[in-house]
Amino acid sequence: MKGNVGTGSGQETGMGILAAAERGGFSFEALADEYPELDLLRGVKQNPRYHGEGDVYCHTTMVCRELVNLEEWEGLTAKERKLLFAAGAFHDIGKPSCTRLEDGTWTSPRHTIEGEKIFRAMAYRQQKRFGLTWEERETVARLIRCHGLPVWFLKKRRPEYELLKAAESVPLKLLYLLSKGDVRGRMNSAPEKLEEYVELFGQTAKELGIWEEPYPFANDYTRYRYYHSDSLWEGSELFDSTSFDVWMMAGLPLSGKDTWIEHHGKGLPVISLDDIRQEYGISPRNHSGKVVQIAMERARVFLRKKEPFIWNATNLIADNRRKLCSLFSSYEARVRLIYLEVPYEEIFHRNQKRERSLPEQVLERMIDGMEMPEAWEVYGFEKGEGRHVL
């Protein structure tokens, strides 16, 4: 199944953050003049043990300077330079909302996770100013989220697993360079130690063959099982025991999921949370527990019979997708995901024309909380210009 959808991106026209980065000579100060969102970094405190240079704005200025001075900078393509610089400029954009004083120490828990969401929401809402394609936006957002991984990956229970999973979403070469700039762009008591970890990250990524591409698993089923198992070796080759497909829709309300199903659903049965709400007279403003329960009961009927169907909901929360994938795959289904997106303005235009419109603040909260689907979550995926089929 393939579907054509608007990504709200368009072609590069010399406008947007990537062009601004190049136009400003890859200067953080010049970029901040055009993107005052970066002023949020001013005055945000940091732990002086790791950041003796001062606030987050000062640190980010140093990071961007270090990126341009990296020995690898000249070897990058023009696109890679611009994406890396944009990620460096916004890599700590989550700190203003996460920073707090705990037991006399400044700390910023979960700032990478929040930073990913904040950047994504900014770039989505202001697509004309940021000028990023869907792929560009998600590359920068995921670099922001993963920028601490090279320093901390060895402390993970399954370091290689974490690297392989990251490689499904972002080029580890760029992540390595971003992290190197991050550890150099600060005043730290032991910068050499941090950089040793980053170098080890780069060596490990190259040894695993995931420096610029995802890991080449033996087949899609092995790939899926690896990311959903506790101890499977990436070099395994499993027999594919799946026997039917379940298609999971994802996207904001009014992003065209119903239209996609009408044109590309091949007449498959559909379990739609919106349809269940209408059937039982449940308002979109109310909690969805009962709606989900009814939908799950209907899904199990198809799963027991091993009959393909489409699950139609927003599915923009990672934990919800995980639970659904776990259920569907337990019945030997191949879980495939279709993510659809239309421009921010179009979502609200459609909502105004909708008979059962959603409160605008609900839509805004959903945009702020979007957890974009990733390829490793599902059985197989395709990507193409103008569509996102995972």
C-alpha positions as CSV (number, residue, x, y, z in Angstrom):
1,M,0.0,0.0,0.0
2,K,1.3,3.4,-0.9
3,G,-0.3,6.8,-0.4
4,N,0.4,10.3,-1.6
5,V,0.2,12.9,1.2
6,G,1.2,16.5,1.6
7,T,4.2,16.9,4.0
8,G,3.9,20.6,4.3
9,S,7.5,21.0,3.2
10,G,8.0,21.8,-0.5
11,Q,11.3,22.4,-2.2
12,E,14.2,24.4,-1.0
13,T,13.9,28.0,-2.2
14,G,16.8,29.7,-0.5
15,M,14.6,30.4,2.5
16,G,14.5,28.6,5.9
17,I,16.9,27.6,8.6
18,L,19.3,25.6,6.5
19,A,19.7,28.4,4.0
20,A,20.1,30.9,6.9
21,A,22.8,28.8,8.5
22,E,24.8,28.9,5.3
23,R,24.0,32.5,4.5
24,G,25.3,33.5,8.0
25,G,28.6,31.8,7.5
26,F,27.6,29.1,10.0
27,S,27.7,31.6,12.8
28,F,25.4,30.9,15.8
29,E,24.9,34.6,16.5
30,A,23.9,35.2,12.9
31,L,21.4,32.4,13.0
32,A,20.0,33.6,16.3
33,D,19.3,37.0,14.8
34,E,17.0,35.3,12.3
35,Y,15.6,32.7,14.7
36,P,14.9,34.5,18.0
37,E,13.6,31.3,19.4
38,L,17.2,30.7,20.4
39,D,17.0,33.6,22.8
40,L,15.2,31.1,25.1
41,L,18.7,29.7,25.9
42,R,19.8,33.0,27.5
43,G,20.2,32.9,31.2
44,V,19.4,29.1,31.5
45,K,21.6,27.8,34.3
46,Q,23.9,24.8,34.0
47,N,25.9,22.7,36.4
48,P,29.3,24.4,36.6
49,R,30.9,21.0,37.1
50,Y,30.2,20.2,33.5
51,H,29.6,23.6,32.1
52,G,31.9,26.2,33.5
53,E,31.4,28.4,30.5
54,G,28.1,29.8,31.7
55,D,24.5,29.6,30.5
56,V,23.1,27.4,27.7
57,Y,23.3,30.3,25.2
58,C,27.0,30.6,25.8
59,H,27.5,26.8,25.6
60,T,25.5,26.6,22.3
61,T,27.6,29.4,20.8
62,M,30.8,27.4,21.6
63,V,29.3,24.2,20.3
64,C,28.4,25.7,16.9
65,R,31.9,27.2,16.7
66,E,33.5,23.9,17.4
67,L,31.4,22.1,14.8
68,V,32.7,24.4,12.1
69,N,36.2,23.8,13.3
70,L,36.0,20.0,13.3
71,E,38.6,18.3,11.1
72,E,35.7,16.4,9.5
73,W,33.7,19.5,8.6
74,E,35.3,20.0,5.2
75,G,34.5,16.4,4.2
76,L,30.8,16.8,4.7
77,T,28.3,17.5,1.9
78,A,26.6,20.9,1.9
79,K,23.4,19.3,3.1
80,E,25.2,17.5,6.0
81,R,26.8,20.7,7.1
82,K,23.5,22.6,7.3
83,L,21.7,19.8,9.1
84,L,24.5,19.3,11.6
85,F,24.7,23.1,12.3
86,A,20.9,23.4,12.8
87,A,21.0,20.5,15.2
88,G,23.9,22.1,17.1
89,A,22.1,25.4,17.3
90,F,19.0,23.7,18.8
91,H,20.5,20.7,20.5
92,D,19.7,22.1,24.0
93,I,16.4,23.8,23.2
94,G,14.7,21.5,25.8
95,K,16.8,22.9,28.7
96,P,14.7,26.1,29.3
97,S,11.6,24.1,30.1
98,C,13.5,21.2,31.9
99,T,16.1,23.0,34.0
100,R,15.6,23.2,37.8
101,L,17.6,23.4,41.0
102,E,17.8,20.1,42.9
103,D,19.7,19.9,46.2
104,G,21.7,23.0,45.2
105,T,22.6,21.7,41.8
106,W,21.3,22.8,38.4
107,T,20.0,19.8,36.4
108,S,18.0,19.4,33.2
109,P,16.4,15.9,33.2
110,R,14.8,14.7,29.9
111,H,15.9,17.8,28.1
112,T,16.9,15.8,25.0
113,I,13.4,14.2,24.8
114,E,11.7,17.5,25.4
115,G,14.0,19.2,23.0
116,E,13.1,16.8,20.2
117,K,9.4,17.6,20.7
118,I,9.9,21.4,21.0
119,F,11.9,21.6,17.8
120,R,9.5,19.4,15.9
121,A,6.5,21.5,17.0
122,M,8.4,24.7,16.1
123,A,9.4,23.5,12.7
124,Y,5.9,22.1,12.0
125,R,3.9,25.2,13.1
126,Q,6.3,27.6,11.3
127,Q,7.1,25.5,8.2
128,K,7.5,28.5,6.0
129,R,10.1,30.1,8.3
130,F,12.0,26.9,9.0
131,G,11.6,25.6,5.5
132,L,12.4,22.0,6.3
133,T,11.1,18.9,4.5
134,W,9.7,16.2,6.7
135,E,12.9,14.2,6.4
136,E,15.1,17.2,7.2
137,R,13.0,18.1,10.2
138,E,13.0,14.6,11.6
139,T,16.8,14.3,11.1
140,V,17.4,17.4,13.1
141,A,14.8,16.5,15.8
142,R,16.3,13.0,16.3
143,L,19.8,14.4,16.4
144,I,18.6,16.6,19.2
145,R,17.1,13.7,21.1
146,C,20.1,11.4,20.7
147,H,22.9,13.9,21.1
148,G,23.9,12.6,24.5
149,L,24.1,8.9,23.4
150,P,27.7,8.9,22.3
151,V,28.8,9.9,25.8
152,W,26.5,7.6,27.7
153,F,26.0,4.6,25.4
154,L,28.4,2.4,27.4
155,K,26.3,2.8,30.5
156,K,23.3,1.3,28.7
157,R,22.4,-2.3,29.4
158,R,22.6,-3.2,25.7
159,P,25.0,-0.6,24.1
160,E,25.0,-2.1,20.6
161,Y,21.2,-2.3,20.7
162,E,21.0,1.4,21.4
163,L,23.4,2.2,18.6
164,L,21.5,0.1,16.1
165,K,18.2,1.6,17.1
166,A,19.6,5.2,16.8
167,A,20.9,4.3,13.3
168,E,17.4,3.5,12.1
169,S,16.5,7.2,12.7
170,V,19.6,9.3,12.1
171,P,23.1,9.0,10.5
172,L,25.5,8.1,13.3
173,K,28.2,10.0,11.5
174,L,26.4,13.2,12.1
175,L,25.5,12.2,15.7
176,Y,29.1,11.5,16.4
177,L,30.1,15.0,15.1
178,L,27.3,16.7,17.0
179,S,28.4,15.0,20.2
180,K,32.1,15.9,19.6
181,G,31.2,19.5,19.2
182,D,29.0,19.3,22.3
183,V,31.8,18.0,24.5
184,R,34.4,20.4,23.1
185,G,32.1,23.4,23.3
186,R,32.2,23.7,27.1
187,M,34.5,24.3,30.0
188,N,34.8,20.9,31.8
189,S,37.1,19.4,34.4
190,A,37.7,16.3,32.2
191,P,36.9,17.1,28.6
192,E,39.4,14.4,27.3
193,K,37.4,11.7,29.1
194,L,34.2,12.7,27.4
195,E,35.8,12.8,24.0
196,E,37.2,9.4,24.5
197,Y,33.7,8.1,24.9
198,V,32.6,9.9,21.7
199,E,35.5,8.4,19.8
200,L,34.6,4.9,21.1
201,F,31.1,5.5,19.9
202,G,32.4,6.3,16.4
203,Q,34.6,3.2,16.4
204,T,31.7,0.9,17.5
205,A,29.4,2.4,14.9
206,K,31.9,1.7,12.1
207,E,32.6,-1.8,13.4
208,L,28.8,-2.6,13.4
209,G,28.5,-1.2,9.8
210,I,26.0,1.5,10.8
211,W,28.2,4.6,10.4
212,E,25.9,6.1,7.7
213,E,23.2,3.5,7.2
214,P,20.9,1.3,9.3
215,Y,22.1,-2.3,10.1
216,P,21.4,-4.7,7.2
217,F,19.4,-7.4,9.0
218,A,18.9,-10.8,7.4
219,N,15.2,-10.0,6.7
220,D,12.4,-7.7,7.9
221,Y,11.1,-10.2,10.5
222,T,14.6,-10.6,12.1
223,R,14.8,-6.8,12.2
224,Y,11.4,-6.5,13.9
225,R,12.1,-9.2,16.4
226,Y,15.5,-7.8,17.3
227,Y,14.0,-4.4,18.3
228,H,11.3,-6.1,20.2
229,S,13.3,-8.8,22.0
230,D,15.6,-8.7,25.0
231,S,18.7,-10.5,23.9
232,L,18.5,-11.4,20.1
233,W,21.8,-11.1,18.3
234,E,21.7,-8.7,15.3
235,G,23.4,-11.2,13.1
236,S,20.6,-13.8,13.5
237,E,18.4,-15.0,10.7
238,L,14.9,-16.0,11.9
239,F,12.2,-17.8,10.0
240,D,9.4,-15.4,9.3
241,S,6.3,-16.9,10.9
242,T,4.0,-14.0,10.1
243,S,0.9,-14.7,8.1
244,F,-1.1,-11.5,7.5
245,D,-0.8,-7.7,7.6
246,V,-2.3,-5.2,10.1
247,W,-2.1,-1.6,8.9
248,M,-1.8,1.1,11.6
249,M,-2.7,4.7,10.7
250,A,-0.9,7.6,12.4
251,G,-1.2,11.3,12.2
252,L,-2.9,14.3,13.7
253,P,-6.7,14.5,13.4
254,L,-7.8,15.7,10.0
255,S,-4.5,14.7,8.3
256,G,-6.3,12.6,5.7
257,K,-6.3,9.2,7.2
258,D,-9.9,8.4,6.2
259,T,-9.2,9.6,2.7
260,W,-6.1,7.5,2.4
261,I,-8.1,4.4,3.5
262,E,-10.8,5.2,1.0
263,H,-8.3,5.3,-1.9
264,H,-5.7,2.8,-0.8
265,G,-7.3,0.6,1.8
266,K,-8.2,-2.1,-0.8
267,G,-11.6,-2.6,0.9
268,L,-10.0,-4.0,4.1
269,P,-12.1,-3.8,7.3
270,V,-11.4,-0.7,9.4
271,I,-11.4,-0.3,13.1
272,S,-11.8,3.5,13.6
273,L,-11.8,5.1,17.0
274,D,-13.6,8.1,15.6
275,D,-16.3,5.8,14.1
276,I,-16.8,4.1,17.5
277,R,-17.2,7.4,19.2
278,Q,-19.9,8.4,16.7
279,E,-21.5,4.9,17.0
280,Y,-21.8,5.1,20.8
281,G,-22.3,8.9,21.0
282,I,-19.1,9.5,22.9
283,S,-17.7,13.1,22.6
284,P,-14.1,13.6,21.4
285,R,-13.7,15.8,24.5
286,N,-14.3,12.8,26.8
287,H,-11.8,10.2,27.9
288,S,-11.2,7.4,25.3
289,G,-10.9,4.4,27.6
290,K,-14.2,2.9,26.6
291,V,-13.6,3.6,22.9
292,V,-10.2,1.8,23.0
293,Q,-11.7,-1.1,24.9
294,I,-14.4,-1.6,22.2
295,A,-11.8,-1.2,19.4
296,M,-9.5,-3.8,21.0
297,E,-12.3,-6.3,21.3
298,R,-13.1,-5.9,17.6
299,A,-9.4,-6.2,16.7
300,R,-9.1,-9.5,18.5
301,V,-11.9,-10.9,16.4
302,F,-9.8,-10.3,13.2
303,L,-6.5,-11.3,14.9
304,R,-7.9,-14.7,16.0
305,K,-9.0,-15.3,12.4
306,K,-5.7,-13.9,11.0
307,E,-7.6,-11.6,8.8
308,P,-5.9,-8.3,7.7
309,F,-7.5,-5.0,8.9
310,I,-6.7,-1.3,9.3
311,W,-6.4,0.3,12.8
312,N,-7.4,4.0,12.3
313,A,-6.4,6.4,15.1
314,T,-3.9,9.2,15.7
315,N,-1.3,6.8,17.3
316,L,1.1,9.7,18.0
317,I,2.2,8.4,21.5
318,A,5.0,5.9,21.4
319,D,3.7,3.8,24.3
320,N,0.3,3.4,22.7
321,R,2.0,2.2,19.4
322,R,4.2,-0.2,21.4
323,K,1.2,-1.8,23.1
324,L,-0.7,-2.2,19.8
325,C,2.4,-3.7,18.0
326,S,2.9,-6.1,20.9
327,L,-0.8,-7.3,20.7
328,F,-0.9,-7.5,16.9
329,S,2.4,-9.3,16.5
330,S,1.5,-11.8,19.2
331,Y,-1.0,-13.2,16.6
332,E,1.7,-13.4,14.0
333,A,0.7,-10.2,12.2
334,R,3.0,-8.0,10.2
335,V,2.5,-4.6,11.7
336,R,2.9,-1.8,9.1
337,L,2.4,1.9,9.8
338,I,1.2,4.7,7.6
339,Y,2.0,8.2,8.9
340,L,0.2,11.1,7.2
341,E,0.9,14.8,7.6
342,V,-0.6,18.1,6.2
343,P,0.5,21.6,6.9
344,Y,-0.4,23.2,10.3
345,E,-2.7,25.8,8.8
346,E,-4.6,23.1,6.8
347,I,-5.3,21.1,10.0
348,F,-7.1,24.1,11.6
349,H,-8.8,25.1,8.3
350,R,-10.3,21.5,8.1
351,N,-11.2,21.6,11.8
352,Q,-13.3,24.8,11.3
353,K,-15.3,23.0,8.5
354,R,-15.8,19.8,10.5
355,E,-19.2,19.2,12.0
356,R,-17.7,17.7,15.2
357,S,-14.7,20.0,15.5
358,L,-12.0,19.5,18.1
359,P,-11.1,22.3,20.6
360,E,-8.1,24.1,19.1
361,Q,-6.2,23.8,22.4
362,V,-6.6,20.0,22.1
363,L,-5.0,20.1,18.7
364,E,-2.2,22.3,20.0
365,R,-1.4,20.0,22.9
366,M,-1.3,17.1,20.4
367,I,1.2,18.9,18.3
368,D,3.4,19.7,21.3
369,G,3.3,16.1,22.4
370,M,3.9,14.3,19.0
371,E,6.2,11.3,19.3
372,M,7.0,10.6,15.7
373,P,6.8,6.9,14.6
374,E,10.1,5.4,13.8
375,A,11.0,2.6,11.4
376,W,12.3,0.2,14.0
377,E,8.9,0.1,15.7
378,V,7.2,-1.8,12.9
379,Y,7.7,-4.8,10.6
380,G,8.8,-3.0,7.4
381,F,8.8,0.4,6.0
382,E,9.0,2.5,2.8
383,K,9.8,6.2,2.4
384,G,9.2,8.3,-0.6
385,E,8.7,11.9,-1.7
386,G,5.3,13.1,-0.7
387,R,4.4,10.1,1.5
388,H,5.4,8.4,4.7
389,V,4.6,4.7,4.7
390,L,6.4,2.7,7.4
